[in-house]
Amino acid sequence: MRKLSLAVAAALTLSFGLLTAAPHAFADDPPAKADAAKSKDADKKSDIDLPPFPEAASVKQVTHVAGKTLNYTATVGALPVRDEKGKKIAEVVVTSYILDGPRDPRRPVTFAFNGGPGAASVYLNLGAIGPKRVQFGAQGDAPSDPAVLVDNPGTWMDFTDMVFIDPVGTGFSRSLVDKDETKKRFYSIKPDIQYLSRIVYDWLLKNGRMASPKYVTGESYGGFRAPKISYYLQTQLGVGISGIVMVSPYLEPGMNNDPDFSPMNWVTTLPSMTAANYERRGKTLSPALMKEVEDYTRGEFTTDLMKGRRDPAAVGRLVDKVTAYTGLDREFVQRSGGRIDVGAFLRELYRDKGLIASVYDSNVTQEDPFPWSAEGRRNDPILDAIIAPTTSAMVDFDTRVVGWKAEGRFNALSYDVGESWEKGVELVDATSDLRQAIAADPKMKVLIAHGYDDLSCPYFVSRLVIDQMPISGDPSRVKLSIYPGGHMFYSRPASQASFRADVMGVFGVK
């Protein structure tokens, strides 16, 4: 998932950077200077004294889906990340689910990543697609709810083995180098893609699965990772990827830059605000229902936004239309010039009821702890509610059920990773890598899945991205599916079932 800071607006404009080389003592340095540098490095490394991870542990399990009983083996363990000299600099924890029985060389294996940056893979694992799930992400869910795992009716276990990967700083995964080196090695776009791709490669090699069909899935910033990892595996590590599934992807954030000039910030969010309004009024969301607002957003809305405040008639049209589509108070829309900021929208929506709405699904609310504050002073309602059940369920599964008794804190969502991520370079090139990966492999299939109500990663961004992509071969092999719900639309049973059916199409399963 994509992490939001306390300030929603700031989180929607996160910027990230690229790897820079770590400093080294040069060959012509005076001996004393070089020795001092080595001593300083040794002092830094000596500060890190972590208990070793246990060996990988496994347990036999059973789940049921679509009338079938599935016996599988769950394994939790760590894979090393090594530097150019072969020294271990991090340990990445991996959870795999492998169907029992004779090995079928045609059985796929799927690698799953969440986002943030700073999120462990627990949300896809115990929410969307793993063989077991814990309830979270819906209205009424609470942090104190029992963290009990049950069979997941939306699991992919019947048609693919699955490997869930926790990037460094998330879950139990950890860096073994000092803070500055950790930032350079792991908390930036380029090294993130490189070492995670290598983890995929190493798992395939270690488990004898190089010949298996391979798929990559990612949620939120994991949806940004997925095409980049796929293309890197394809072109740099020699691992072909049969399909990519992106869940609520943070695909092209640069589209929303410069809201004072560019119309795109308002264009990409209006359809999701409208969908949330339709749901509050009891309407059933569908492509046919949403077509009108999507057509308006592409056309008259964009044109009137570009005309600006110097054209009173254009402003008037914006206010009328946006009021009707969003269901907001007309006076508020008038003050906003028809340009509805996400943070203001979430607070204004239920101001009269003393509630605040979630950026992940604006129809999920909680009481506003500071209802009279001029500025919003709260975290996100969904984030506040999901950390406890997902953390408790995953730690219990790892340590008690599987018996992998690691010491240390489990980070379902690490704010430290997000805050440490290198700033200054906007997220770019996920779409470019997707285009190149698809063009290079005419057999690759892609599914981009969104919830209508998600304002953290609005579905209309992906709609616009796909419409600008060249058609490479069969146009249906790149598909956008949108479901009722928000960022974690899979928390709704009907949406999860529809999602599973669409994913089966990517895998060629009937």
Secondary structure, DSSP 8 states (H G I E B T S, - for coil): -----SSHHHHTT--B----------TTS-HHHHHHHHHHHHHHHHT---------EEEEEEEEETTEEEEEEEEEEEEEEE-TTS-EEEEEEEEEEEE-SS--TT--EEEEE--TTTB-THHIIIIIISSEE---SSTT--TTS----EE-TT--TTT-EEEEE--TTSBT-EE-S-HHHHHHHHSSHHHHHHHHHHHHHHHHHHTT-TTS-EEEEEETHHHHHHHHHHHHIIIII----SEEEEES----GGGG--TTT-SHHHHHHHHHHHHHHHHHTT----HHHHHHHHHHIIIIIHHHHHH-TT-HHHHHHHHHHHHHHH---HHHHHHTTT---HHHHHHHTTGGGTEEE-SS-TT-EEE-S-TT-SS-----HHHHHHHHHHHHHHHHIIIIII-----S--BSB-HHHHHHS--SB----HHHHHHHHHHH-TT-EEEEEEETT-SSS-HHHHHHHHHHS---SSGGGEEEEEESSSTTGGGSHHHHHHHHHHHHHHTT--
